[in-house]
Amino acid sequence: MIEPDFKTLSLRQMHPMQVQALLKFVGEALNLAALTNDKEILEETEAEADELIRLFGGNGIKLTVNSY
């Protein structure tokens, strides 16, 4: 859980390349978690990714899994 008075750089203050790299990393982590076909791993990864994005002032993430 994020502490209310925790100070960090926000996504708006970061260089666009930093934001892009962070989001790409989160996306790749979620893709790899989905490839495991393990619901628990995917849920844990989603929760950690959501917390990370919120830590930087974002709105979190929403994950939708499409299986083919």
C-alpha positions, 0 to 999 in steps of 0.5 A, a space after each residue: 500500500 502506498 503511504 499518503 505522504 510518500 514523495 516521488 516523481 510523477 509520470 507528468 514530470 518524467 521525460 517522455 522516454 522514461 514514461 514510454 520505457 516504464 509502460 513498455 516494461 509493465 506491458 512486457 511483464 504482463 504479457 509474460 505473465 499471461 503466457 504462463 497460463 497461471 491465473 495466480 501469477 497473472 493476478 499478482 503481476 497485474 496487482 504489482 503493475 497497478 501499484 507501480 503505475 499508481 506510485 508514479 501518479 497514474 490511474 493504475 491499469 486495467 488488464 483484459 486477457 483475450 485467449 485464442 
